[in-house]
Amino acid sequence: MYPKAPSSESVAGKGAREIDDVMVQDPYCEAYFPKRRAVHLNFEGQDLQFCSTRCKDEFLAAQLEKKDQ
Ligand SMILES: [Zn+2]
C-alpha cells in the first residue's frame, strides 16, 4: 500500500523543482537565461554570468576599451 500524501505537499514539491531552474540576466546583452547554463566570469571581485562565451569575451573587450580612455 502507498502512504497517503497530502495534496498540498506534492504541489510544493513541484514548485521547488521550478525554482531550481532560476533565471539570471546577462550583463552584456541583457538577455535572461537559466543559471545552470551560465558562463561564469570573475571580474574585479564580482561573479558575473553570461549567456555565452561570446558575450563574456565581448564584455571583457568593452571593459578594456573603457580603461584605455
Ligand atoms: Zn548574452
N, CA, C, O and the ligand as a Tripos MOL2 file, in Angstrom:
@<TRIPOS>MOLECULE
protein
  277   275    70     0     0
PROTEIN
NO_CHARGES

@<TRIPOS>ATOM
      1 N           0.8410   -1.2110    0.0000 N.3       1 MET1
      2 CA          0.0000    0.0000    0.0000 C.3       1 MET1
      3 C           0.8710    1.2540    0.0000 C.2       1 MET1
      4 O           1.9410    1.2860    0.6080 O.2       1 MET1
      5 N           0.3950    2.2710   -0.6880 N.am      2 TYR2
      6 CA          1.1300    3.5420   -0.7180 C.3       2 TYR2
      7 C           0.7410    4.4110    0.4830 C.2       2 TYR2
      8 O          -0.4280    4.4410    0.8690 O.2       2 TYR2
      9 N           1.7060    5.1140    1.0710 N.am      3 PRO3
     10 CA          1.3340    6.0550    2.1460 C.3       3 PRO3
     11 C           0.5200    7.2080    1.5730 C.2       3 PRO3
     12 O           0.7660    7.6730    0.4600 O.2       3 PRO3
     13 N          -0.4430    7.6520    2.3500 N.am      4 LYS4
     14 CA         -1.3110    8.7330    1.8940 C.3       4 LYS4
     15 C          -0.5860   10.0800    2.0460 C.2       4 LYS4
     16 O          -0.2550   10.4840    3.1600 O.2       4 LYS4
     17 N          -0.3440   10.7620    0.9370 N.am      5 ALA5
     18 CA          0.3470   12.0550    0.9780 C.3       5 ALA5
     19 C          -0.6560   13.1840    0.8060 C.2       5 ALA5
     20 O          -1.5190   13.1170   -0.0690 O.2       5 ALA5
     21 N          -0.5530   14.2190    1.6300 N.am      6 PRO6
     22 CA         -1.4440   15.3760    1.4450 C.3       6 PRO6
     23 C          -1.1650   16.0560    0.1030 C.2       6 PRO6
     24 O          -0.0080   16.2070   -0.2890 O.2       6 PRO6
     25 N          -2.2100   16.4620   -0.5920 N.am      7 SER7
     26 CA         -2.0420   17.0440   -1.9250 C.3       7 SER7
     27 C          -1.2490   18.3430   -1.8900 C.2       7 SER7
     28 O          -0.5770   18.6750   -2.8660 O.2       7 SER7
     29 N          -1.3120   19.0980   -0.7700 N.am      8 SER8
     30 CA         -0.5800   20.3730   -0.6810 C.3       8 SER8
     31 C           0.9320   20.1470   -0.7600 C.2       8 SER8
     32 O           1.6470   20.9940   -1.2940 O.2       8 SER8
     33 N           1.4340   19.0180   -0.2380 N.am      9 GLU9
     34 CA          2.8740   18.7490   -0.2750 C.3       9 GLU9
     35 C           3.3760   18.4890   -1.6900 C.2       9 GLU9
     36 O           4.4510   18.9530   -2.0700 O.2       9 GLU9
     37 N           2.5910   17.7450   -2.4680 N.am     10 SER10
     38 CA          3.0310   17.4530   -3.8330 C.3      10 SER10
     39 C           3.0820   18.7260   -4.6830 C.2      10 SER10
     40 O           3.9200   18.8340   -5.5780 O.2      10 SER10
     41 N           2.1990   19.6860   -4.4140 N.am     11 VAL11
     42 CA          2.2170   20.9650   -5.1240 C.3      11 VAL11
     43 C           3.4740   21.7540   -4.7620 C.2      11 VAL11
     44 O           4.1120   22.3570   -5.6250 O.2      11 VAL11
     45 N           3.8240   21.7380   -3.4570 N.am     12 ALA12
     46 CA          5.0140   22.4530   -3.0070 C.3      12 ALA12
     47 C           6.2730   21.8510   -3.6380 C.2      12 ALA12
     48 O           7.1930   22.5780   -4.0120 O.2      12 ALA12
     49 N           6.3090   20.5070   -3.7560 N.am     13 GLY13
     50 CA          7.4750   19.8460   -4.3400 C.3      13 GLY13
     51 C           7.6630   20.2370   -5.7960 C.2      13 GLY13
     52 O           8.7910   20.4310   -6.2500 O.2      13 GLY13
     53 N           6.5610   20.3540   -6.5300 N.am     14 LYS14
     54 CA          6.6350   20.7590   -7.9330 C.3      14 LYS14
     55 C           7.1770   22.1840   -8.0640 C.2      14 LYS14
     56 O           7.9750   22.4710   -8.9560 O.2      14 LYS14
     57 N           6.7400   23.0680   -7.1770 N.am     15 GLY15
     58 CA          7.2060   24.4570   -7.1850 C.3      15 GLY15
     59 C           8.6930   24.5490   -6.9260 C.2      15 GLY15
     60 O           9.3840   25.3310   -7.5780 O.2      15 GLY15
     61 N           9.2060   23.7610   -5.9790 N.am     16 ALA16
     62 CA         10.6230   23.7870   -5.6450 C.3      16 ALA16
     63 C          11.4680   23.3740   -6.8520 C.2      16 ALA16
     64 O          12.5610   23.9030   -7.0530 O.2      16 ALA16
     65 N          10.9710   22.4420   -7.6440 N.am     17 ARG17
     66 CA         11.7240   21.9940   -8.8110 C.3      17 ARG17
     67 C          11.8120   23.1070   -9.8650 C.2      17 ARG17
     68 O          12.8280   23.2380  -10.5460 O.2      17 ARG17
     69 N          10.7590   23.8970   -9.9940 N.am     18 GLU18
     70 CA         10.7760   25.0090  -10.9470 C.3      18 GLU18
     71 C          11.7410   26.1050  -10.5170 C.2      18 GLU18
     72 O          12.4210   26.6960  -11.3560 O.2      18 GLU18
     73 N          11.8090   26.3830   -9.2080 N.am     19 ILE19
     74 CA         12.7130   27.4090   -8.6810 C.3      19 ILE19
     75 C          14.1760   27.0140   -8.9130 C.2      19 ILE19
     76 O          15.0390   27.8790   -9.0640 O.2      19 ILE19
     77 N          14.4500   25.7170   -8.9410 N.am     20 ASP20
     78 CA         15.8020   25.2140   -9.1620 C.3      20 ASP20
     79 C          16.3800   25.7260  -10.4840 C.2      20 ASP20
     80 O          17.5960   25.8800  -10.6020 O.2      20 ASP20
     81 N          15.5320   25.9920  -11.4740 N.am     21 ASP21
     82 CA         15.9720   26.4660  -12.7790 C.3      21 ASP21
     83 C          15.8480   27.9910  -12.8230 C.2      21 ASP21
     84 O          15.0880   28.5360  -13.6240 O.2      21 ASP21
     85 N          16.6010   28.6750  -11.9540 N.am     22 VAL22
     86 CA         16.4530   30.1160  -11.7750 C.3      22 VAL22
     87 C          17.0240   30.8690  -12.9910 C.2      22 VAL22
     88 O          18.0110   30.4520  -13.5970 O.2      22 VAL22
     89 N          16.3700   31.9850  -13.3210 N.am     23 MET23
     90 CA         16.8130   32.7900  -14.4500 C.3      23 MET23
     91 C          17.7400   33.9150  -13.9740 C.2      23 MET23
     92 O          17.4970   34.5350  -12.9390 O.2      23 MET23
     93 N          18.7860   34.1630  -14.7320 N.am     24 VAL24
     94 CA         19.7080   35.2600  -14.4330 C.3      24 VAL24
     95 C          19.8480   36.1360  -15.6740 C.2      24 VAL24
     96 O          19.5040   35.7200  -16.7800 O.2      24 VAL24
     97 N          20.3610   37.3590  -15.4780 N.am     25 GLN25
     98 CA         20.4800   38.2810  -16.6030 C.3      25 GLN25
     99 C          21.9360   38.4390  -17.0120 C.2      25 GLN25
    100 O          22.8240   38.6140  -16.1780 O.2      25 GLN25
    101 N          22.1510   38.3740  -18.3060 N.am     26 ASP26
    102 CA         23.4700   38.6140  -18.8910 C.3      26 ASP26
    103 C          23.7440   40.1280  -18.8250 C.2      26 ASP26
    104 O          22.9720   40.9120  -19.3750 O.2      26 ASP26
    105 N          24.8480   40.5530  -18.1500 N.am     27 PRO27
    106 CA         25.1020   41.9930  -18.0290 C.3      27 PRO27
    107 C          25.5140   42.6410  -19.3510 C.2      27 PRO27
    108 O          25.4890   43.8650  -19.4700 O.2      27 PRO27
    109 N          25.8870   41.8430  -20.3320 N.am     28 TYR28
    110 CA         26.3180   42.4060  -21.6250 C.3      28 TYR28
    111 C          25.1470   42.5740  -22.5940 C.2      28 TYR28
    112 O          24.8910   43.6850  -23.0580 O.2      28 TYR28
    113 N          24.4360   41.4920  -22.9070 N.am     29 CYS29
    114 CA         23.3380   41.5780  -23.8860 C.3      29 CYS29
    115 C          21.9710   41.7480  -23.2200 C.2      29 CYS29
    116 O          20.9650   41.9550  -23.8980 O.2      29 CYS29
    117 N          21.9450   41.6580  -21.8620 N.am     30 GLU30
    118 CA         20.7270   41.8710  -21.0640 C.3      30 GLU30
    119 C          19.6440   40.8220  -21.3010 C.2      30 GLU30
    120 O          18.4770   41.0500  -20.9850 O.2      30 GLU30
    121 N          20.0270   39.6800  -21.8550 N.am     31 ALA31
    122 CA         19.0720   38.5810  -22.0350 C.3      31 ALA31
    123 C          18.9690   37.7770  -20.7410 C.2      31 ALA31
    124 O          19.9250   37.6990  -19.9690 O.2      31 ALA31
    125 N          17.8020   37.1830  -20.5150 N.am     32 TYR32
    126 CA         17.6070   36.2830  -19.3810 C.3      32 TYR32
    127 C          17.7720   34.8460  -19.8650 C.2      32 TYR32
    128 O          17.3320   34.4820  -20.9560 O.2      32 TYR32
    129 N          18.4180   34.0400  -19.0220 N.am     33 PHE33
    130 CA         18.6770   32.6420  -19.3910 C.3      33 PHE33
    131 C          18.7990   31.8210  -18.1160 C.2      33 PHE33
    132 O          19.0130   32.3940  -17.0480 O.2      33 PHE33
    133 N          18.6680   30.4600  -18.1920 N.am     34 PRO34
    134 CA         18.7590   29.6250  -16.9860 C.3      34 PRO34
    135 C          20.1580   29.6510  -16.3930 C.2      34 PRO34
    136 O          21.1500   29.4940  -17.1060 O.2      34 PRO34
    137 N          20.2300   29.8530  -15.0670 N.am     35 LYS35
    138 CA         21.5180   29.9860  -14.3790 C.3      35 LYS35
    139 C          22.4150   28.7670  -14.5940 C.2      35 LYS35
    140 O          23.6370   28.8980  -14.6510 O.2      35 LYS35
    141 N          21.8070   27.5760  -14.7150 N.am     36 ARG36
    142 CA         22.6110   26.3540  -14.8790 C.3      36 ARG36
    143 C          23.3660   26.3380  -16.2030 C.2      36 ARG36
    144 O          24.3040   25.5590  -16.3680 O.2      36 ARG36
    145 N          22.9670   27.1950  -17.1580 N.am     37 ARG37
    146 CA         23.6700   27.2520  -18.4510 C.3      37 ARG37
    147 C          24.6540   28.4200  -18.5070 C.2      37 ARG37
    148 O          25.2620   28.6620  -19.5500 O.2      37 ARG37
    149 N          24.8190   29.1470  -17.3960 N.am     38 ALA38
    150 CA         25.6090   30.3770  -17.3910 C.3      38 ALA38
    151 C          27.0950   30.1220  -17.6220 C.2      38 ALA38
    152 O          27.6460   29.1030  -17.2060 O.2      38 ALA38
    153 N          27.7280   31.0860  -18.3010 N.am     39 VAL39
    154 CA         29.1880   31.1210  -18.4310 C.3      39 VAL39
    155 C          29.6810   32.0950  -17.3580 C.2      39 VAL39
    156 O          29.3630   33.2830  -17.4030 O.2      39 VAL39
    157 N          30.4530   31.5920  -16.3990 N.am     40 HIS40
    158 CA         30.8710   32.4240  -15.2720 C.3      40 HIS40
    159 C          32.1480   33.1870  -15.5850 C.2      40 HIS40
    160 O          33.0210   32.7210  -16.3160 O.2      40 HIS40
    161 N          32.2210   34.3910  -14.9950 N.am     41 LEU41
    162 CA         33.4390   35.1950  -15.0840 C.3      41 LEU41
    163 C          33.6220   35.9110  -13.7660 C.2      41 LEU41
    164 O          32.6970   36.5520  -13.2670 O.2      41 LEU41
    165 N          34.8230   35.8040  -13.1930 N.am     42 ASN42
    166 CA         35.1180   36.5860  -12.0020 C.3      42 ASN42
    167 C          35.8370   37.8400  -12.4480 C.2      42 ASN42
    168 O          36.9990   37.7990  -12.8520 O.2      42 ASN42
    169 N          35.1220   38.9710  -12.3690 N.am     43 PHE43
    170 CA         35.6460   40.2360  -12.8740 C.3      43 PHE43
    171 C          35.7120   41.2470  -11.7390 C.2      43 PHE43
    172 O          34.6830   41.6660  -11.2110 O.2      43 PHE43
    173 N          36.9320   41.6370  -11.3640 N.am     44 GLU44
    174 CA         37.1510   42.6100  -10.2890 C.3      44 GLU44
    175 C          36.3580   42.2590   -9.0280 C.2      44 GLU44
    176 O          35.7240   43.1170   -8.4120 O.2      44 GLU44
    177 N          36.4100   40.9720   -8.6600 N.am     45 GLY45
    178 CA         35.7590   40.5180   -7.4300 C.3      45 GLY45
    179 C          34.2810   40.2140   -7.5720 C.2      45 GLY45
    180 O          33.6550   39.7720   -6.6090 O.2      45 GLY45
    181 N          33.6930   40.4390   -8.7630 N.am     46 GLN46
    182 CA         32.2810   40.1590   -8.9940 C.3      46 GLN46
    183 C          32.1360   38.8660   -9.7660 C.2      46 GLN46
    184 O          32.9020   38.6020  -10.6930 O.2      46 GLN46
    185 N          31.1470   38.0480   -9.3870 N.am     47 ASP47
    186 CA         30.8500   36.8330  -10.1310 C.3      47 ASP47
    187 C          29.7650   37.1610  -11.1520 C.2      47 ASP47
    188 O          28.5900   37.2880  -10.8080 O.2      47 ASP47
    189 N          30.1730   37.2960  -12.4030 N.am     48 LEU48
    190 CA         29.2390   37.6380  -13.4790 C.3      48 LEU48
    191 C          28.8390   36.3840  -14.2360 C.2      48 LEU48
    192 O          29.6060   35.4240  -14.3140 O.2      48 LEU48
    193 N          27.6210   36.3960  -14.7980 N.am     49 GLN49
    194 CA         27.0940   35.2390  -15.5130 C.3      49 GLN49
    195 C          26.6130   35.6680  -16.8820 C.2      49 GLN49
    196 O          25.7880   36.5730  -17.0120 O.2      49 GLN49
    197 N          27.1380   35.0090  -17.8990 N.am     50 PHE50
    198 CA         26.8280   35.3410  -19.2890 C.3      50 PHE50
    199 C          26.0940   34.1920  -19.9550 C.2      50 PHE50
    200 O          26.2120   33.0370  -19.5480 O.2      50 PHE50
    201 N          25.3140   34.5400  -21.0120 N.am     51 CYS51
    202 CA         24.5430   33.5200  -21.7210 C.3      51 CYS51
    203 C          25.4380   32.7090  -22.6510 C.2      51 CYS51
    204 O          25.0740   31.6010  -23.0470 O.2      51 CYS51
    205 N          26.6140   33.2520  -23.0080 N.am     52 SER52
    206 CA         27.5040   32.5480  -23.9220 C.3      52 SER52
    207 C          28.9440   33.0350  -23.7240 C.2      52 SER52
    208 O          29.1740   34.1020  -23.1550 O.2      52 SER52
    209 N          29.8980   32.2500  -24.1950 N.am     53 THR53
    210 CA         31.3040   32.6700  -24.0930 C.3      53 THR53
    211 C          31.5510   33.9050  -24.9610 C.2      53 THR53
    212 O          32.4370   34.7030  -24.6570 O.2      53 THR53
    213 N          30.7830   34.0690  -26.0300 N.am     54 ARG54
    214 CA         30.9280   35.2320  -26.8840 C.3      54 ARG54
    215 C          30.5720   36.5240  -26.1290 C.2      54 ARG54
    216 O          31.2880   37.5210  -26.2210 O.2      54 ARG54
    217 N          29.4650   36.4940  -25.3870 N.am     55 CYS55
    218 CA         29.0880   37.6630  -24.5820 C.3      55 CYS55
    219 C          30.1540   37.9560  -23.5370 C.2      55 CYS55
    220 O          30.4790   39.1180  -23.2930 O.2      55 CYS55
    221 N          30.6980   36.9220  -22.9210 N.am     56 LYS56
    222 CA         31.7480   37.1060  -21.9200 C.3      56 LYS56
    223 C          32.9520   37.7950  -22.5540 C.2      56 LYS56
    224 O          33.4880   38.7530  -21.9980 O.2      56 LYS56
    225 N          33.3700   37.3090  -23.7080 N.am     57 ASP57
    226 CA         34.5270   37.8850  -24.4010 C.3      57 ASP57
    227 C          34.2670   39.3320  -24.8150 C.2      57 ASP57
    228 O          35.1480   40.1820  -24.6790 O.2      57 ASP57
    229 N          33.0680   39.6170  -25.3180 N.am     58 GLU58
    230 CA         32.7590   40.9800  -25.7650 C.3      58 GLU58
    231 C          32.6260   41.9300  -24.5800 C.2      58 GLU58
    232 O          32.9930   43.1010  -24.6740 O.2      58 GLU58
    233 N          32.0990   41.4230  -23.4600 N.am     59 PHE59
    234 CA         32.0240   42.2330  -22.2440 C.3      59 PHE59
    235 C          33.4360   42.6000  -21.7830 C.2      59 PHE59
    236 O          33.7020   43.7550  -21.4510 O.2      59 PHE59
    237 N          34.3340   41.6220  -21.7650 N.am     60 LEU60
    238 CA         35.7190   41.8700  -21.3530 C.3      60 LEU60
    239 C          36.3880   42.8750  -22.2790 C.2      60 LEU60
    240 O          37.0790   43.7790  -21.8100 O.2      60 LEU60
    241 N          36.1940   42.7340  -23.5820 N.am     61 ALA61
    242 CA         36.7690   43.6530  -24.5560 C.3      61 ALA61
    243 C          36.2490   45.0640  -24.3270 C.2      61 ALA61
    244 O          37.0150   46.0220  -24.4240 O.2      61 ALA61
    245 N          34.9580   45.2120  -24.0250 N.am     62 ALA62
    246 CA         34.3600   46.5230  -23.7580 C.3      62 ALA62
    247 C          34.9490   47.1480  -22.5000 C.2      62 ALA62
    248 O          35.1690   48.3580  -22.4500 O.2      62 ALA62
    249 N          35.2040   46.3280  -21.4840 N.am     63 GLN63
    250 CA         35.7890   46.8450  -20.2440 C.3      63 GLN63
    251 C          37.2080   47.3350  -20.4860 C.2      63 GLN63
    252 O          37.6060   48.3620  -19.9360 O.2      63 GLN63
    253 N          37.9770   46.6180  -21.2990 N.am     64 LEU64
    254 CA         39.3500   47.0290  -21.6070 C.3      64 LEU64
    255 C          39.3550   48.3330  -22.3930 C.2      64 LEU64
    256 O          40.2190   49.1840  -22.1810 O.2      64 LEU64
    257 N          38.3920   48.4950  -23.3030 N.am     65 GLU65
    258 CA         38.2860   49.7390  -24.0660 C.3      65 GLU65
    259 C          37.9990   50.9270  -23.1580 C.2      65 GLU65
    260 O          38.5650   52.0070  -23.3280 O.2      65 GLU65
    261 N          37.1060   50.7110  -22.1880 N.am     66 LYS66
    262 CA         36.7650   51.7710  -21.2320 C.3      66 LYS66
    263 C          38.0080   52.2340  -20.4660 C.2      66 LYS66
    264 O          38.1880   53.4250  -20.2140 O.2      66 LYS66
    265 N          38.8560   51.2780  -20.1020 N.am     67 LYS67
    266 CA         40.0430   51.6110  -19.3040 C.3      67 LYS67
    267 C          41.0530   52.4130  -20.1210 C.2      67 LYS67
    268 O          41.8150   53.2030  -19.5650 O.2      67 LYS67
    269 N          41.0590   52.2130  -21.4340 N.am     68 ASP68
    270 CA         42.0070   52.9290  -22.2990 C.3      68 ASP68
    271 C          41.6880   54.4230  -22.3700 C.2      68 ASP68
    272 O          42.5870   55.2470  -22.5390 O.2      68 ASP68
    273 N          40.4160   54.7640  -22.2420 N.am     69 GLN69
    274 CA         40.0190   56.1640  -22.4150 C.3      69 GLN69
    275 C          40.3640   57.0360  -21.1970 C.2      69 GLN69
    276 O          40.0890   58.2360  -21.1980 O.2      69 GLN69
    277 ZN         24.4780   37.3540  -23.7970 Zn       70 ZN70
@<TRIPOS>BOND
     1     1     2 1
     2     2     3 1
     3     3     4 2
     4     3     5 am
     5     5     6 1
     6     6     7 1
     7     7     8 2
     8     7     9 am
     9     9    10 1
    10    10    11 1
    11    11    12 2
    12    11    13 am
    13    13    14 1
    14    14    15 1
    15    15    16 2
    16    15    17 am
    17    17    18 1
    18    18    19 1
    19    19    20 2
    20    19    21 am
    21    21    22 1
    22    22    23 1
    23    23    24 2
    24    23    25 am
    25    25    26 1
    26    26    27 1
    27    27    28 2
    28    27    29 am
    29    29    30 1
    30    30    31 1
    31    31    32 2
    32    31    33 am
    33    33    34 1
    34    34    35 1
    35    35    36 2
    36    35    37 am
    37    37    38 1
    38    38    39 1
    39    39    40 2
    40    39    41 am
    41    41    42 1
    42    42    43 1
    43    43    44 2
    44    43    45 am
    45    45    46 1
    46    46    47 1
    47    47    48 2
    48    47    49 am
    49    49    50 1
    50    50    51 1
    51    51    52 2
    52    51    53 am
    53    53    54 1
    54    54    55 1
    55    55    56 2
    56    55    57 am
    57    57    58 1
    58    58    59 1
    59    59    60 2
    60    59    61 am
    61    61    62 1
    62    62    63 1
    63    63    64 2
    64    63    65 am
    65    65    66 1
    66    66    67 1
    67    67    68 2
    68    67    69 am
    69    69    70 1
    70    70    71 1
    71    71    72 2
    72    71    73 am
    73    73    74 1
    74    74    75 1
    75    75    76 2
    76    75    77 am
    77    77    78 1
    78    78    79 1
    79    79    80 2
    80    79    81 am
    81    81    82 1
    82    82    83 1
    83    83    84 2
    84    83    85 am
    85    85    86 1
    86    86    87 1
    87    87    88 2
    88    87    89 am
    89    89    90 1
    90    90    91 1
    91    91    92 2
    92    91    93 am
    93    93    94 1
    94    94    95 1
    95    95    96 2
    96    95    97 am
    97    97    98 1
    98    98    99 1
    99    99   100 2
   100    99   101 am
   101   101   102 1
   102   102   103 1
   103   103   104 2
   104   103   105 am
   105   105   106 1
   106   106   107 1
   107   107   108 2
   108   107   109 am
   109   109   110 1
   110   110   111 1
   111   111   112 2
   112   111   113 am
   113   113   114 1
   114   114   115 1
   115   115   116 2
   116   115   117 am
   117   117   118 1
   118   118   119 1
   119   119   120 2
   120   119   121 am
   121   121   122 1
   122   122   123 1
   123   123   124 2
   124   123   125 am
   125   125   126 1
   126   126   127 1
   127   127   128 2
   128   127   129 am
   129   129   130 1
   130   130   131 1
   131   131   132 2
   132   131   133 am
   133   133   134 1
   134   134   135 1
   135   135   136 2
   136   135   137 am
   137   137   138 1
   138   138   139 1
   139   139   140 2
   140   139   141 am
   141   141   142 1
   142   142   143 1
   143   143   144 2
   144   143   145 am
   145   145   146 1
   146   146   147 1
   147   147   148 2
   148   147   149 am
   149   149   150 1
   150   150   151 1
   151   151   152 2
   152   151   153 am
   153   153   154 1
   154   154   155 1
   155   155   156 2
   156   155   157 am
   157   157   158 1
   158   158   159 1
   159   159   160 2
   160   159   161 am
   161   161   162 1
   162   162   163 1
   163   163   164 2
   164   163   165 am
   165   165   166 1
   166   166   167 1
   167   167   168 2
   168   167   169 am
   169   169   170 1
   170   170   171 1
   171   171   172 2
   172   171   173 am
   173   173   174 1
   174   174   175 1
   175   175   176 2
   176   175   177 am
   177   177   178 1
   178   178   179 1
   179   179   180 2
   180   179   181 am
   181   181   182 1
   182   182   183 1
   183   183   184 2
   184   183   185 am
   185   185   186 1
   186   186   187 1
   187   187   188 2
   188   187   189 am
   189   189   190 1
   190   190   191 1
   191   191   192 2
   192   191   193 am
   193   193   194 1
   194   194   195 1
   195   195   196 2
   196   195   197 am
   197   197   198 1
   198   198   199 1
   199   199   200 2
   200   199   201 am
   201   201   202 1
   202   202   203 1
   203   203   204 2
   204   203   205 am
   205   205   206 1
   206   206   207 1
   207   207   208 2
   208   207   209 am
   209   209   210 1
   210   210   211 1
   211   211   212 2
   212   211   213 am
   213   213   214 1
   214   214   215 1
   215   215   216 2
   216   215   217 am
   217   217   218 1
   218   218   219 1
   219   219   220 2
   220   219   221 am
   221   221   222 1
   222   222   223 1
   223   223   224 2
   224   223   225 am
   225   225   226 1
   226   226   227 1
   227   227   228 2
   228   227   229 am
   229   229   230 1
   230   230   231 1
   231   231   232 2
   232   231   233 am
   233   233   234 1
   234   234   235 1
   235   235   236 2
   236   235   237 am
   237   237   238 1
   238   238   239 1
   239   239   240 2
   240   239   241 am
   241   241   242 1
   242   242   243 1
   243   243   244 2
   244   243   245 am
   245   245   246 1
   246   246   247 1
   247   247   248 2
   248   247   249 am
   249   249   250 1
   250   250   251 1
   251   251   252 2
   252   251   253 am
   253   253   254 1
   254   254   255 1
   255   255   256 2
   256   255   257 am
   257   257   258 1
   258   258   259 1
   259   259   260 2
   260   259   261 am
   261   261   262 1
   262   262   263 1
   263   263   264 2
   264   263   265 am
   265   265   266 1
   266   266   267 1
   267   267   268 2
   268   267   269 am
   269   269   270 1
   270   270   271 1
   271   271   272 2
   272   271   273 am
   273   273   274 1
   274   274   275 1
   275   275   276 2
@<TRIPOS>SUBSTRUCTURE
     1 MET1         2 RESIDUE 1 A MET
     2 TYR2         6 RESIDUE 1 A TYR
     3 PRO3        10 RESIDUE 1 A PRO
     4 LYS4        14 RESIDUE 1 A LYS
     5 ALA5        18 RESIDUE 1 A ALA
     6 PRO6        22 RESIDUE 1 A PRO
     7 SER7        26 RESIDUE 1 A SER
     8 SER8        30 RESIDUE 1 A SER
     9 GLU9        34 RESIDUE 1 A GLU
    10 SER10       38 RESIDUE 1 A SER
    11 VAL11       42 RESIDUE 1 A VAL
    12 ALA12       46 RESIDUE 1 A ALA
    13 GLY13       50 RESIDUE 1 A GLY
    14 LYS14       54 RESIDUE 1 A LYS
    15 GLY15       58 RESIDUE 1 A GLY
    16 ALA16       62 RESIDUE 1 A ALA
    17 ARG17       66 RESIDUE 1 A ARG
    18 GLU18       70 RESIDUE 1 A GLU
    19 ILE19       74 RESIDUE 1 A ILE
    20 ASP20       78 RESIDUE 1 A ASP
    21 ASP21       82 RESIDUE 1 A ASP
    22 VAL22       86 RESIDUE 1 A VAL
    23 MET23       90 RESIDUE 1 A MET
    24 VAL24       94 RESIDUE 1 A VAL
    25 GLN25       98 RESIDUE 1 A GLN
    26 ASP26      102 RESIDUE 1 A ASP
    27 PRO27      106 RESIDUE 1 A PRO
    28 TYR28      110 RESIDUE 1 A TYR
    29 CYS29      114 RESIDUE 1 A CYS
    30 GLU30      118 RESIDUE 1 A GLU
    31 ALA31      122 RESIDUE 1 A ALA
    32 TYR32      126 RESIDUE 1 A TYR
    33 PHE33      130 RESIDUE 1 A PHE
    34 PRO34      134 RESIDUE 1 A PRO
    35 LYS35      138 RESIDUE 1 A LYS
    36 ARG36      142 RESIDUE 1 A ARG
    37 ARG37      146 RESIDUE 1 A ARG
    38 ALA38      150 RESIDUE 1 A ALA
    39 VAL39      154 RESIDUE 1 A VAL
    40 HIS40      158 RESIDUE 1 A HIS
    41 LEU41      162 RESIDUE 1 A LEU
    42 ASN42      166 RESIDUE 1 A ASN
    43 PHE43      170 RESIDUE 1 A PHE
    44 GLU44      174 RESIDUE 1 A GLU
    45 GLY45      178 RESIDUE 1 A GLY
    46 GLN46      182 RESIDUE 1 A GLN
    47 ASP47      186 RESIDUE 1 A ASP
    48 LEU48      190 RESIDUE 1 A LEU
    49 GLN49      194 RESIDUE 1 A GLN
    50 PHE50      198 RESIDUE 1 A PHE
    51 CYS51      202 RESIDUE 1 A CYS
    52 SER52      206 RESIDUE 1 A SER
    53 THR53      210 RESIDUE 1 A THR
    54 ARG54      214 RESIDUE 1 A ARG
    55 CYS55      218 RESIDUE 1 A CYS
    56 LYS56      222 RESIDUE 1 A LYS
    57 ASP57      226 RESIDUE 1 A ASP
    58 GLU58      230 RESIDUE 1 A GLU
    59 PHE59      234 RESIDUE 1 A PHE
    60 LEU60      238 RESIDUE 1 A LEU
    61 ALA61      242 RESIDUE 1 A ALA
    62 ALA62      246 RESIDUE 1 A ALA
    63 GLN63      250 RESIDUE 1 A GLN
    64 LEU64      254 RESIDUE 1 A LEU
    65 GLU65      258 RESIDUE 1 A GLU
    66 LYS66      262 RESIDUE 1 A LYS
    67 LYS67      266 RESIDUE 1 A LYS
    68 ASP68      270 RESIDUE 1 A ASP
    69 GLN69      274 RESIDUE 1 A GLN
    70 ZN70       277 GROUP 0 **** ****
